[in-house]
Amino acid sequence: MVAILGFSKDQIAAAVQAMYGDVAKDPGQYFHFPIGRPAALAVGYPKSLLDQVPEAAVDRFVGVGYPFRADAIEPGDTVLDIGSGAGTDTLLASRKVGSGGKVFALDLTPEMVAQLKKTLREAGIKNVEPIEANAEEIPLPEQSVDVVTSNGVLNLVLDKRKACAEIFRVLRPTGWVQIADIVIAKPVPVGGRSDPKLWAECVVGASIDEDYLNLFREAGFEDIEVLRSFDYFAESPSADTRRIAAGLGARTIELRMRRGVEEKAPVPWWNRFARRLHPRRLRLIGERGLWGAVSACVSLVACYGTLGLLGILSLFGIGMALPEAAWAGFIVAAALIAVIATGFNLRLHRQPAPLFLTGLGAGMLAYAMFVNYSFAVEITGFVVLFTGIVFDLYKIYETQCLPKASG
Ligand SMILES: C[S@@+](CC[C@H](N)C(=O)[O-])C[C@H]1O[C@@H](n2cnc3c(N)ncnc32)[C@H](O)[C@@H]1O
């Protein structure tokens, strides 16, 4: 199941730290993503700017775009570089803010932070403060920075909503955000997130473009402008990475936006849920082969959720009579939709066993509901139905799972 649903927060953090620890320690080794001066030139950094940054930082550049296109930083500003890495952007920001300003360089990977400290020492730069921390919990006070800059980082962060809320919290009202990051056009298939290394390579952790922009809108950012969008992975040295990225429609976007003056009331969960029901989302559920799982869950909740609700209401002296035939009909209809959905998924994996199991489970439910009620048959029906659903998801995972990138 872990392989189907993805992997844990700790596994992602470990993969990200291992990958970018390697970049910090030995940037000369082979990586699946573009790195160093050629990578910076390819995403749009002017050569004259790169010449102003110590080589130790530029050699370890692994950004995905050119966030300075937004031109948001002024002399004297306090800037926060989130996911600063070895510090190319940090050092450019340090020159822009000058001796009257300050740059906080925050990164999760200890080796990156150590490398930046070394570069700062050697170059005698005093207006930069490296911070080893997670973008989801920024150790800075409220409204303490004028500009947030970030390059290729949010796609790596597991809780992007939390990171956006943190950016909003530390930024002063009307302060600017300049970001370059990876977005995707299509959802990652079931199981596609089962390789933490692909997440660390900025591929499968990325959000769908519209969801990404909504994260910022919902956090209270305004005047969001997409300044540029391009195929970053075209420059990847790995054919597998290029193919996987092309399959997902992965690309870089460079953004500029402002923090609104008023803190926005958090969007309630049901509102966020309703937004997810728009037709494009519903089509995505189909593309991932998830309608079977959705319908089976609806059937289960309709059965035991309703029972639980009736039980709770009765504790308060509220008795409700349900039209039992309609209730049972709904439960069985949802189970049958799950069977039909697994039937459709046959085209994805050509393995009939999941369809057989979901059909058997739905049949047992129908028998228990309409022919001869027995709790044992009912519960066994649900178990068989869900076994079929999990088997179906596993088969989709096997067929759609992204191959491990290999040179
Ligand atoms: C693709 S690299 C970009 C580095 C740098 N911005 C540059 O342009 O070279 C992503 C960086 O973000 C850091 N990172 C990843 N997840 C993070 C998180 N949750 N919080 C803070 N930093 C994170 C990584 O350690 C890595 O240094």
The ligand as an ORCA input file, in Angstrom:
! r2SCAN-3c Opt
* xyz 0 1
  C      16.705     22.314     -6.494
  S      17.656     22.828     -5.133
  C      17.806     24.561     -5.439
  C      18.919     25.211     -4.657
  C      19.123     26.689     -4.930
  N      17.907     27.426     -4.807
  C      19.743     26.923     -6.280
  O      19.106     27.618     -7.085
  O      20.818     26.392     -6.531
  C      16.531     22.722     -3.807
  C      17.094     23.111     -2.458
  O      15.990     23.197     -1.554
  C      16.324     22.566     -0.345
  N      15.057     22.071      0.250
  C      14.295     21.040     -0.171
  N      13.220     20.900      0.613
  C      13.290     21.885      1.534
  C      12.475     22.261      2.630
  N      11.353     21.584      2.929
  N      12.860     23.309      3.382
  C      13.992     23.992      3.090
  N      14.821     23.678      2.073
  C      14.470     22.640      1.301
  C      17.300     21.459     -0.736
  O      18.121     21.100      0.349
  C      18.068     22.111     -1.866
  O      19.212     22.764     -1.412
*
